């Protein structure tokens, strides 16, 4: 992902999508949308950006439908927030993000 946040701030990101290609695409799409709301660069705004992306991703993972059963992860009985959860462990995404000023 490459996104020009402002005249002086650029965002570069790579998402591995070990939970599937749709997970990395989801993260890429939403980090761009969310970063457009940043007016100034600070630790507070970066925390906001990554917390927003994390919350969006968790909601996406919880509601993601299994292709075979057409049930989402909650309907299938998976506990997304429990330690060692199958949802978090199997459909996550690691991201490397660089901000250049």
C-alpha positions in Angstrom: 0.0 0.0 0.0 1.2 3.5 -0.8 -0.9 6.5 0.4 -0.1 10.2 0.6 -1.7 11.3 3.8 -0.8 14.9 3.4 1.6 17.1 1.6 4.5 15.9 3.9 3.3 12.5 5.2 3.4 9.3 3.2 2.2 5.8 4.4 3.7 2.6 3.1 2.3 -0.7 4.3 2.6 -4.5 3.6 0.1 -7.0 5.0 0.9 -10.7 4.9 -2.7 -11.9 5.2 -1.9 -15.3 6.7 -5.6 -15.5 7.2 -6.2 -15.3 3.4 -5.8 -12.8 0.6 -9.1 -11.1 1.6 -7.7 -10.3 5.0 -4.7 -8.4 3.6 -6.9 -6.6 1.1 -9.3 -5.7 3.9 -6.4 -4.2 5.9 -5.0 -2.4 2.9 -8.3 -0.9 2.0 -9.2 0.3 5.5 -5.8 1.7 6.5 -6.0 3.9 3.4 -9.6 5.0 4.3 -8.7 5.6 7.9 -5.4 7.4 7.3 -7.2 10.0 5.1 -8.8 11.2 8.4 -5.5 12.1 9.9 -4.8 15.9 10.1 -1.6 15.9 12.1 1.0 13.3 12.8 1.4 12.4 16.5 1.6 9.3 18.6 -2.1 9.9 19.5 -3.2 9.9 15.9 -1.1 6.8 15.1 -2.6 5.0 18.0 -6.1 6.0 16.8 -5.2 4.7 13.3 -4.0 1.3 14.4 -6.7 0.8 17.0 -9.3 1.6 14.4 -7.8 -0.9 11.9 -7.6 -3.5 14.6 -11.2 -3.1 15.6 -12.4 -3.2 12.0 -10.3 -6.3 11.3 -11.7 -8.1 14.4 -15.3 -7.3 13.4 -14.5 -8.6 9.9 -13.0 -11.8 11.2 -15.9 -12.5 13.6 -18.4 -12.0 10.8 -16.4 -13.7 8.0 -18.4 -16.6 6.5 -16.9 -20.1 6.0 -17.1 -20.9 2.3 -18.4 -24.5 2.9 -20.9 -23.9 5.7 -21.9 -20.3 5.0 -21.8 -19.7 8.8 -19.8 -16.9 10.3 -17.2 -17.6 13.0 -19.6 -16.8 15.8 -22.3 -19.0 14.3 -19.7 -21.8 14.1 -19.1 -21.5 17.8 -15.6 -20.1 17.7 -14.7 -17.7 20.4 -12.8 -14.8 18.8 -11.4 -13.2 22.0 -10.5 -16.3 23.9 -6.8 -17.0 24.3 -5.6 -19.3 21.5 -8.7 -18.6 19.6 -9.0 -20.3 16.2 -10.4 -17.0 14.8 -7.4 -14.9 15.8 -4.8 -17.6 15.2 -6.0 -18.7 11.8 -7.3 -15.6 10.0 -5.1 -12.8 11.2 -2.8 -10.4 9.4 0.6 -9.1 10.2 1.3 -5.6 8.9 4.5 -3.6 8.5 3.7 0.1 8.2 6.2 2.9 7.6 5.3 6.6 7.8 7.6 9.0 6.1 7.6 12.7 6.9 
